[in-house]
Amino acid sequence: MTTLDAAAMLARAQRETGCDDYGDPSLPERFSVAVAQLNGFGLDADGAEQARQVCHWLLTSRLELIADRGRHPIAEEAIDRPMFVTGEPRSGTTLMHALMSVDPNARALRFWEVMYPSPPPGLAGPDNPRRARADADWREINARLPKWLHSHPYNDMLGDGLPEDERTWAFDFRVMTPTAWWRVPMPAVVGGLPVDAAAQYRLHKAMLQQFQYARPHKYWVLKGFHGFRLTELFATYPDANLVWLHRDPVQVAASRTMMMADILDGIVGPVDLAVEAKKHLEMTRAGIANTMSHPLVDDPRILHVPYTDFIADPVATVQRYYRFCGRPLTGEAETAMRHYLAHNRGDRHGKFHYSTSVLTDIGEDLDALHEEFAPFRERFGVRIEKRD
C-alpha cells in the first residue's frame, strides 16, 4: 500500500502554479480529510499515483480559478434568474436539463469547462485545446465504464456534456464523483467529507461567473440534487426557479442501484448488489423524507411535476416550466428540443435493464414499500409504475 502525503501535494500545486490562494482558508484541512479517505482504500502503487494526479489536477485548477478572479472582474458578473432542475436520481432530470440546454438563449455548464475551468472560456478561442482534452477524458471514461452509457446515454456528448451542479464541488473536496476519479480504483464515497452547503453554492456561483465572463448574455439552465440544500440554494440565488420532478420511489431505488453498480463495475469491478440495494433504498428514503418535510418544498419559486407527466410530453413540460419562470420559449428553442428528442433515443447505446427484484432480493416487500411512500405519492401526484 502506498500512502499519499496531503502536505506535499498542496505544496507541489502551489509551487507549480505560483499561487497560494484557494479562496477558502479551510481547503487544506478539508483536502487532508479527502486524502485520508483515499489512504483508507488501500490503493496499490498505480492506484495511488492515479489518485495523486487527480488531486494535483483539482488543486491546480482551484488555484487558477481563484487567481482568475484576481486578474479579471469576474466577481461582478450577475447570475440572473437561473433555472434549476432537480429530483431524485433516475427521475428524468437529465433529459429535462438536456432539452433546456439546446435553447439558443440558454447557457448550461459543460464538462470541458467544469473539468478545466481556467482561464475563463470567454477569453479563449473556439479551438480551445481544453475541449479536445475533455473529449479524450470522456472517451476514456466511456471505455472504462461502458455500461454507464446504457443508463446515461448523454455521456456520448463527451466534453460538451452536461455536468450536474455537484461536479463544481469536486474542486472543493466535498464530493468524489466518478467524472473526476474514474482512473482511481476506489469505491463510491457517500459520506465522510466535510460539507458546507453555503460555501458549496458560493463556489458554484463563482464557476458560473467564470464561464459567463466575456460572453454574450444568456440565462443559466442547471441541474443538480438540490432538495437537501434549498435554503442555501435560494440564499445564493434568490431569484432562481426550480422544477422538481417526482417519480415512484420504488423505481428510483431499483434504477439507481443498478446504475451505480454499472459505474462501479468499471472502476473497481463487480459489486455486491445486496449491499448497493440496501444503501440506495436508504438514500431514497432519506430523499423522500426530506421532500416531505423541508420547509421550502412549497416555496412559490418551485414547480412540482410528476415524472410520468414529463415522460408523456417532455416539451410541454419544458414549456410549462418556462411559463412558470416568466420566460418565453421561442419557436427556435422548441424546434431544437423536438429535434433533440427525435435524434437522441434513450436506448441508443443499448437498453438499460433494471428490476425491482433487486429490492425483493434483500427482503423488501414491494406492497409494503408502496404503502410506505403513499403519502409522498398522494402529495405530488405520483403513480405507482408497473415495470416488472
Stockholm file with secondary structure:
# STOCKHOLM 1.0

chainA/1-388         MTTLDAAAMLARAQRETGCDDYGDPSLPERFSVAVAQLNGFGLDADGAEQARQVCHWLLTSRLELIADRGRHPIAEEAIDRPMFVTGEPRSGTTLMHALMSVDPNARALRFWEVMYPSPPPGLAGPDNPRRARADADWREINARLPKWLHSHPYNDMLGDGLPEDERTWAFDFRVMTPTAWWRVPMPAVVGGLPVDAAAQYRLHKAMLQQFQYARPHKYWVLKGFHGFRLTELFATYPDANLVWLHRDPVQVAASRTMMMADILDGIVGPVDLAVEAKKHLEMTRAGIANTMSHPLVDDPRILHVPYTDFIADPVATVQRYYRFCGRPLTGEAETAMRHYLAHNRGDRHGKFHYSTSVLTDIGEDLDALHEEFAPFRERFGVRIEKRD
#=GR chainA/1-388 SS CCCCCHHHHHHHHHHHHTCCCCSCTTHHHHHHHHHHHHHTTTCCHHHHHHHHHHHHHHHHHHHHHHHHHHHSCGGGCCCCSCEEEEESTTSSHHHHHHHHHTCTTEECCCHHHHHSCCSCGGGSCTTCHHHHHHHHHHHHHHHHCTTHHHHCGGGGGGGGSCCCGGGGGGGGTSCCCHHHHTTSCCCCCCSSSCCCHHHHHHHHHHHHHHHHTTSCCCEEEEECCCGGGHHHHHHHCTTCEEEEEECCHHHHHHHHHHHHHHHHHHHTCCCCHHHHHHHHHHHHHHHHHHHHHCTTTTCTTEEEEEHHHHHHCHHHHHHHHHHHHTCCCCHHHHHHHHHHHHHCCTTTTCCCCCCTHHHHTTTCCHHHHHHHTHHHHHHHTCCCCCCC
#=GC SS_cons         CCCCCHHHHHHHHHHHHTCCCCSCTTHHHHHHHHHHHHHTTTCCHHHHHHHHHHHHHHHHHHHHHHHHHHHSCGGGCCCCSCEEEEESTTSSHHHHHHHHHTCTTEECCCHHHHHSCCSCGGGSCTTCHHHHHHHHHHHHHHHHCTTHHHHCGGGGGGGGSCCCGGGGGGGGTSCCCHHHHTTSCCCCCCSSSCCCHHHHHHHHHHHHHHHHTTSCCCEEEEECCCGGGHHHHHHHCTTCEEEEEECCHHHHHHHHHHHHHHHHHHHTCCCCHHHHHHHHHHHHHHHHHHHHHCTTTTCTTEEEEEHHHHHHCHHHHHHHHHHHHTCCCCHHHHHHHHHHHHHCCTTTTCCCCCCTHHHHTTTCCHHHHHHHTHHHHHHHTCCCCCCC
//
